[in-house]
Amino acid sequence: MIPQTWRTVGLLGLSVLAPLAAVLTPPWAGAEPPAKSRPDDTLSTLWTRQAGEDWTTFLGPTGDSKSAETGLPRSTDGSVTPWPKEGPRLVWTKRVGTGYGIGSISRGRYFHFDRHDPRARAPVGKARLTCMHAETGKELWRFEYDTRYQDLLGYNNGPRCSPVIEGNRVYIYGADGWLHCLRASDGKPIWNVDTAKVYGVVQNFFGVGSTPVIEGNLLVCMVGGSPPGSPQLYASNGNVDGNGSGIVAFDKYTGKEVYKITDELASYAALKTTNVDGRRWGLAFCRGGLLGFEPSSGKLYFRYPWRSKMLESVNASMPVVVGNDVLVSECYEIGSSMLTIKGNTYGLTWKDDRRKREKSLRCHWNTPIYLDGYLYGCSGRNKPDADLRCIEWKTGKVQWVKVFPGFLRERSSLLYVDGHFIYQGELGVLRLIKVNPQKYDVVSEVVLRDPEVTDSPQALLREPCWAAPILSHGLLYVRGENRLACLELIPEK
């Protein structure tokens, strides 16, 4: 068992509790707790900003990196006003630990999940969830547990998943496979599961990186375990078998397993639940391809193989769903494919030709955004072959491609808000781009400067900036290697 502690930092100081058991199980384990026995599920608000919505999970409330907020400053002719040369107003900034993800926001609280190592090359680090006031960055409490995770390919050892918040509960899924449920108001542990140990997970290239999803009374996770004694990834040349725990659903109140399905292994693409033809579907872009299933029961409907034959390839872009259509995309060899769900199965609408070098769209870790018949996103595996593009949804036809020059060529993520995209490049540049299927239509571009360095200006966000921006109550949150920044994108009226 991994030793762990939690601690709460508040106005009255610091409290420390004893180590937890491997799984903390309340008396009502195995069934939904009766209303009188459920944990307090209310969370008071800390917001002073009146307009806006919370961003409680990966890619936001609708799971597609699209915000319903409006109010970008506009000129008298109705066009959006360009940013000042220094960019949107910097509200606060904070140094953070190691990780590739960004936080989530609920009721005026920003939850940030990272790793902190006590010293260089220490064998044991601390995976830390920090709860901050969303408007000021002030720390409210923190929770930590020990982690020994080491990346197989030498990338950073921090978390990849975003926190998931519902009511007074916050869920975190570490790179090492530890799944925790905590009380959002103060960080008190409710339950936890070491999924790597319980399900026999053979470590993938970059550990665990698929953010779970809440569905009714369930927390549905991509786990991807293997039988006892299975060889490690490289020892097996990638031929690792599954043990029926590709997708595992836990009771969100107790952590008890409700169902598990499929021999598929885990990928880095977040799970998607949605309505198709009036009923709920779960869509999991696993290591080997797309699974369609019923999220409440785990009933498996179909499997669509879609992965490069290269050993060192991964699926990491979340499925995009529009009506009955589902698009999956990867960047290594085969590109994109669109399915149309029909009953309990699917039909193929279009796919990139494996034999051709040019593909419609090759998404790496970013998830493209659909708007009005078109899909916008970054295409390319590495910086030298990356571009920003727009394709026609129903056909995959490329509408336009923007290749940034020289050292600005980079991979990127997008956030949609009020008729525009916020572009976050991996090298730290931010762009405001008007949605336009006919051309790349940039409004503003900025590299944020570090306010702590005045003698020689330095970039605030340093490579790699791989987390998609998030927006809540007009505030935009972006992160680089070791810095988090909060910007006022939409001023209060």
C-alpha positions in Angstrom: 0.0 0.0 0.0 1.2 3.5 -0.9 1.4 5.6 2.3 -0.6 8.8 2.0 -1.9 11.7 4.0 -4.2 14.5 3.5 -4.1 18.0 5.0 -6.3 21.0 4.9 -5.0 24.5 4.9 -7.5 27.2 5.9 -7.9 30.3 8.0 -7.4 28.3 11.2 -4.2 26.6 10.1 -3.2 23.1 9.2 -4.5 19.7 10.2 -3.0 16.3 9.4 -4.8 12.9 9.4 -3.4 9.4 9.6 -2.7 7.2 6.6 -5.7 5.8 4.7 -6.6 2.2 3.9 -6.3 1.0 0.4 -10.1 1.5 -0.1 -12.2 3.5 2.4 -15.7 1.9 2.3 -18.7 3.6 4.0 -21.4 1.3 5.6 -23.6 1.6 2.5 -21.1 0.0 0.1 -22.6 -2.0 -2.7 -25.7 0.2 -3.3 -26.6 3.8 -3.7 -26.6 5.2 -0.1 -30.0 6.2 1.2 -30.6 10.0 1.2 -30.2 10.4 4.9 -26.9 8.5 4.9 -25.2 10.1 1.8 -22.2 12.4 2.3 -23.1 16.1 2.4 -23.3 16.9 -1.3 -23.6 20.7 -1.1 -20.8 23.1 -1.8 -21.1 26.7 -1.0 -20.1 29.2 -3.7 -17.1 31.5 -3.4 -17.8 33.4 -6.6 -18.1 37.1 -6.6 -18.3 37.3 -10.4 -21.9 36.9 -11.3 -22.0 35.7 -14.9 -20.7 32.5 -16.2 -20.6 28.7 -15.8 -18.4 26.2 -13.9 -15.9 24.0 -15.7 -16.1 20.8 -13.7 -14.3 18.3 -15.9 -12.0 17.8 -18.8 -13.0 19.9 -21.8 -15.8 21.6 -19.8 -19.5 21.1 -19.1 -20.3 19.7 -22.5 -17.1 17.8 -22.9 -16.1 19.4 -26.2 -14.0 22.5 -25.2 -16.9 24.8 -26.0 -18.0 27.5 -23.6 -21.5 29.0 -23.6 -20.2 32.3 -22.1 -20.4 35.5 -24.1 -19.2 39.0 -23.7 -15.8 39.3 -25.4 -15.2 43.1 -25.7 -16.4 44.4 -29.0 -16.0 47.6 -31.1 -18.9 49.7 -32.2 -19.0 47.8 -35.5 -19.6 44.5 -33.6 -16.2 43.0 -34.2 -14.2 41.7 -31.3 -11.7 44.1 -30.0 -8.1 43.0 -30.3 -6.2 42.3 -27.1 -3.7 44.9 -25.7 -0.1 44.1 -26.7 0.5 42.5 -23.3 -2.6 40.3 -23.7 -5.7 40.0 -21.5 -5.4 41.3 -18.0 -3.4 39.1 -15.8 -5.5 38.4 -12.6 -3.1 36.1 -10.8 -0.3 33.6 -11.5 1.1 30.7 -9.5 4.0 28.3 -9.7 2.8 24.7 -10.0 4.4 21.3 -9.9 5.0 18.7 -12.6 2.1 17.6 -14.9 0.6 18.0 -18.3 -3.1 18.7 -17.3 -5.0 21.7 -16.2 -7.5 22.0 -13.4 -11.2 22.1 -13.1 -13.5 24.7 -11.5 -16.6 24.5 -9.3 -18.4 27.0 -7.1 -15.5 29.5 -7.2 -12.8 26.9 -6.5 -10.0 25.9 -8.8 -8.7 22.4 -8.3 -5.2 21.7 -9.6 -3.6 18.2 -9.7 0.2 18.0 -10.1 3.3 16.2 -8.7 5.8 17.7 -6.4 9.2 16.1 -5.7 11.1 16.9 -2.5 14.4 16.8 -4.4 15.7 16.0 -7.8 15.6 12.3 -8.8 13.9 11.3 -5.5 12.3 7.9 -5.9 9.1 9.0 -4.1 7.2 12.1 -4.9 3.9 13.7 -3.8 0.9 13.7 -6.1 -0.9 16.8 -4.9 -4.4 18.2 -5.4 -4.5 21.9 -4.5 -7.8 23.7 -4.1 -7.5 27.4 -4.7 -9.9 30.4 -4.7 -10.7 30.7 -8.5 -10.6 34.5 -8.4 -7.4 35.0 -6.4 -5.3 31.9 -6.6 -5.2 31.7 -2.8 -4.7 28.1 -1.5 -7.7 26.8 0.5 -6.5 23.2 1.1 -4.3 20.5 -0.3 -4.3 16.7 -0.4 -1.2 14.6 -1.1 -0.3 11.0 -1.5 3.0 9.2 -2.2 3.8 8.2 -5.8 6.7 6.3 -7.3 5.5 6.6 -10.9 8.3 6.8 -13.5 7.6 7.5 -17.2 8.8 4.8 -19.5 10.0 7.2 -22.2 11.4 9.9 -19.8 8.6 12.4 -20.1 7.5 14.1 -16.9 6.0 12.0 -14.1 3.1 14.2 -13.2 -0.7 13.6 -13.6 -2.2 13.7 -17.1 -5.9 13.7 -16.1 -8.1 16.6 -15.0 -10.0 16.6 -11.7 -13.7 15.7 -12.0 -16.1 17.5 -9.7 -19.7 16.9 -8.8 -21.5 18.4 -5.8 -19.2 18.2 -2.8 -17.0 15.5 -4.4 -13.8 15.7 -6.5 -12.2 12.8 -8.2 -8.6 12.5 -9.2 -6.9 9.8 -11.3 -3.1 9.8 -11.1 -0.5 8.7 -13.6 0.2 5.7 -11.3 -3.4 4.5 -11.4 -4.5 5.7 -7.9 -8.2 6.8 -8.0 -9.3 9.1 -5.2 -12.6 10.6 -4.2 -12.3 13.6 -1.8 -14.7 16.1 -0.2 -14.5 19.2 -2.4 -15.1 21.6 0.5 -12.0 20.6 2.6 -10.1 17.7 0.9 -11.2 15.0 3.3 -10.9 11.5 1.7 -14.0 9.6 1.0 -12.6 6.5 -0.8 -9.7 5.4 -3.0 -8.7 2.5 -5.2 -5.3 1.5 -6.5 -6.5 0.5 -10.0 -3.0 -0.6 -11.2 -2.8 -3.1 -8.3 -6.4 -4.3 -8.2 -6.7 -4.9 -12.0 -3.1 -5.8 -12.9 -2.4 -2.8 -15.2 0.8 -3.2 -17.3 2.2 0.4 -17.5 1.6 2.1 -20.8 4.1 4.5 -22.2 3.0 7.5 -20.2 1.0 6.0 -17.4 -2.7 6.7 -16.8 -4.1 9.6 -18.9 -7.8 9.1 -19.6 -10.0 11.3 -17.5 -13.0 9.5 -16.0 -16.6 10.5 -16.5 -19.6 10.6 -14.2 -22.7 8.8 -15.4 -25.7 8.7 -13.0 -24.4 7.1 -9.8 -21.3 5.8 -11.6 -17.8 7.0 -12.1 -16.7 5.3 -15.3 -12.9 4.8 -15.9 -10.6 3.5 -18.5 -8.4 1.0 -16.7 -7.2 -1.7 -19.0 -5.8 -4.4 -16.8 -4.0 -7.6 -17.7 -3.8 -11.2 -16.3 -1.3 -11.9 -13.4 2.3 -12.4 -14.6 1.8 -10.5 -17.9 5.0 -9.2 -19.5 5.8 -5.5 -19.4 5.1 -3.4 -22.5 8.5 -3.6 -24.2 9.2 -7.2 -23.1 6.0 -8.3 -25.0 6.7 -6.0 -28.0 3.3 -4.4 -27.2 1.4 -7.7 -27.3 -0.2 -7.3 -23.9 -3.5 -9.2 -23.2 -6.5 -7.7 -21.4 -8.4 -9.3 -18.5 -11.9 -7.8 -19.0 -11.2 -4.6 -17.1 -10.7 -2.2 -20.1 -13.6 -0.1 -18.8 -14.5 -0.2 -15.1 -17.5 1.6 -13.5 -17.4 2.4 -9.8 -20.1 3.5 -7.4 -19.3 7.2 -7.2 -20.2 7.3 -3.5 -18.3 4.2 -2.3 -15.7 3.3 -4.9 -17.1 -0.3 -5.1 -16.9 -1.9 -8.6 -20.3 -2.0 -10.3 -19.2 -3.5 -13.7 -16.2 -4.1 -15.9 -16.0 -4.8 -19.6 -13.7 -5.5 -22.5 -10.2 -6.8 -23.0 -9.2 -3.5 -24.6 -6.2 -1.8 -23.0 -6.2 1.9 -21.9 -5.4 4.9 -24.0 -5.1 8.6 -23.2 -8.4 9.7 -24.7 -11.0 10.8 -22.1 -14.2 8.9 -22.0 -17.3 10.3 -23.6 -21.0 9.8 -22.6 -23.7 11.4 -24.7 -27.2 11.0 -26.2 -27.6 9.3 -29.6 -31.1 8.7 -30.9 -32.7 9.4 -27.5 -30.6 7.0 -25.4 -27.3 7.1 -23.6 -24.1 5.9 -25.1 -20.6 5.5 -23.8 -17.8 6.0 -26.3 -14.2 4.9 -25.4 -11.4 5.5 -27.8 -9.2 2.7 -26.3 -5.7 1.7 -27.2 -6.9 -0.4 -30.1 -9.9 1.5 -31.3 -13.4 2.8 -30.5 -15.9 1.0 -28.2 -19.6 1.8 -28.1 -21.4 0.7 -24.9 -24.3 1.4 -22.6 -22.7 3.4 -19.8 -25.3 2.5 -17.1 -24.9 -1.2 -17.5 -21.7 -1.8 -19.4 -23.5 -3.6 -22.2 -21.0 -3.6 -25.1 -22.5 -2.7 -28.5 -19.5 -2.5 -31.0 -15.8 -2.3 -31.4 -14.2 -0.4 -34.3 -10.4 -1.0 -34.6 -8.5 2.2 -35.2 -4.8 2.4 -34.2 -1.5 2.6 -36.0 0.5 -0.6 -36.2 3.5 1.2 -34.8 4.4 -0.1 -31.3 5.1 3.4 -30.0 1.7 4.9 -31.0 -1.2 6.0 -28.8 -4.7 7.2 -29.1 -5.2 10.4 -27.1 -7.8 12.6 -28.8 -11.3 12.4 -27.4 -14.1 11.2 -29.8 -16.1 14.1 -31.3 -19.9 13.4 -31.5 -22.4 15.3 -33.5 -25.9 13.8 -33.8 -25.3 10.1 -34.8 -21.8 10.8 -36.2 -18.6 10.0 -34.2 -15.1 11.0 -35.3 -11.9 9.5 -34.0 -8.4 10.7 -35.0 -4.8 9.8 -34.4 -1.5 11.3 -35.6 0.9 8.4 -36.2 -0.2 6.8 -39.5 -3.9 6.3 -40.2 -5.5 9.7 -39.4 -9.2 10.1 -38.9 -12.4 8.1 -39.4 -16.0 8.9 -39.1 -18.7 6.4 -38.1 -22.5 6.9 -38.0 -24.3 5.0 -35.2 -27.3 3.0 -36.4 -29.2 1.1 -33.8 -26.6 -0.9 -31.8 -23.9 -0.8 -34.5 -22.4 1.7 -36.9 -21.8 2.4 -40.5 -18.6 3.9 -42.0 -19.2 7.5 -43.3 -15.6 8.3 -44.3 -12.0 7.5 -43.3 -8.5 8.6 -44.3 -6.8 6.3 -46.8 -4.0 4.4 -45.0 -2.0 4.2 -48.2 -1.8 8.0 -48.7 0.6 10.2 -46.8 -1.8 13.1 -46.7 -4.7 12.8 -44.2 -7.7 15.0 -43.5 -6.8 15.4 -39.9 -4.2 13.8 -37.6 -4.9 14.8 -34.0 -2.3 14.0 -31.3 -3.3 15.0 -27.8 -5.7 17.7 -28.7 -9.4 17.3 -29.4 -10.8 19.2 -32.4 -13.9 21.4 -32.1 -17.0 21.0 -34.3 -19.0 24.1 -35.3 -21.7 24.5 -38.0 -20.6 21.7 -40.3 -16.9 22.1 -39.8 -14.2 20.7 -37.6 -11.2 22.8 -36.4 -8.1 21.5 -34.8 -4.4 20.9 -34.8 -3.1 18.2 -37.1 0.4 16.6 -36.8 2.5 14.3 -34.6 5.5 16.6 -34.0 6.3 20.3 -34.3 7.9 20.1 -37.8 4.7 18.6 -39.3 2.0 20.3 -37.2 -0.5 22.8 -38.5 -3.9 24.3 -37.7 -6.7 23.4 -40.0 -10.4 23.3 -40.8 -12.1 20.3 -42.5 -15.7 19.6 -43.6 -17.4 17.4 -41.1 -19.4 15.1 -43.4 -16.6 14.5 -45.9 -13.2 15.2 -44.3 -12.4 17.7 -47.1 -9.8 20.1 -46.0 -11.0 23.7 -46.1 -7.9 25.6 -45.0 -4.5 24.9 -43.4 -2.4 27.4 -41.4 1.3 26.5 -41.1 3.1 28.8 -38.7 6.5 29.9 -39.8 9.9 28.8 -38.4 10.2 28.5 -34.6 6.5 29.2 -34.2 5.5 25.9 -35.8 3.9 24.0 -33.0 1.1 21.7 -31.8 -1.9 23.4 -30.2 -5.2 23.2 -28.4 -8.4 25.2 -28.9 -11.2 26.6 -26.7 -14.4 28.0 -28.3 -16.1 31.1 -26.8 -18.4 33.7 -28.3 -17.7 33.1 -32.0 -13.9 32.8 -31.5 -11.2 30.3 -30.6 -8.6 30.7 -27.9 -5.5 29.1 -29.3 -2.9 27.7 -26.9 0.3 26.8 -28.6 2.8 24.4 -27.0 5.5 27.0 -27.1 3.4 29.5 -25.0 1.8 31.7 -27.6 -1.9 32.6 -27.2 -4.1 33.6 -30.1 -7.6 34.9 -30.5 -9.0 33.5 -33.8 -12.4 34.3 -35.4 -14.3 31.2 -36.4 -14.3 31.1 -40.2 -14.5 28.0 -42.3 -13.2 29.9 -45.3 -9.9 31.1 -43.9 -7.6 31.4 -40.9 -8.8 34.7 -39.4 -6.6 35.8 -36.5 -7.6 38.8 -34.3 -4.8 38.9 -31.7 -1.5 37.1 -30.8 0.5 37.4 -27.6 3.3 35.8 -25.6 2.5 36.5 -22.0 5.4 38.0 -20.0 6.5 36.9 -16.5 5.6 39.8 -14.1 8.2 38.5 -11.6 11.1 39.3 -14.1 11.4 43.0 -15.0 15.0 43.4 -16.1 14.9 41.0 -19.0 11.4 40.1 -20.2 10.7 36.3 -20.1 7.8 34.3 -21.3 5.3 33.4 -18.5 4.2 30.1 -20.1 7.1 27.9 -21.2 7.1 24.7 -23.3 5.4 22.3 -23.0 2.0 24.0 -22.9 0.0 20.9 -23.7 -3.2 21.6 -21.6 -6.2 23.0 -23.4 -7.3 26.4 -21.9 -10.4 26.5 -19.6 -12.9 29.2 -19.0 -15.2 30.0 -16.1 -17.0 33.2 -15.2 -15.1 35.2 -17.7 -11.7 34.0 -16.4 -9.3 32.1 -18.7 -6.9 29.6 -17.1 -3.7 28.5 -19.0 -0.6 26.7 -18.0 2.9 26.0 -19.1 5.7 23.8 -17.8 5.6 25.2 -14.2 3.3 28.2 -14.2 -0.4 28.6 -14.1 -2.0 31.9 -15.1 -5.5 33.3 -14.7 -6.5 36.0 -17.2 -9.7 38.1 -17.5 -11.0 37.2 -20.9 -14.5 38.6 -20.4 -14.7 41.7 -18.2 -17.6 41.9 -15.7 -20.4 44.1 -16.8 
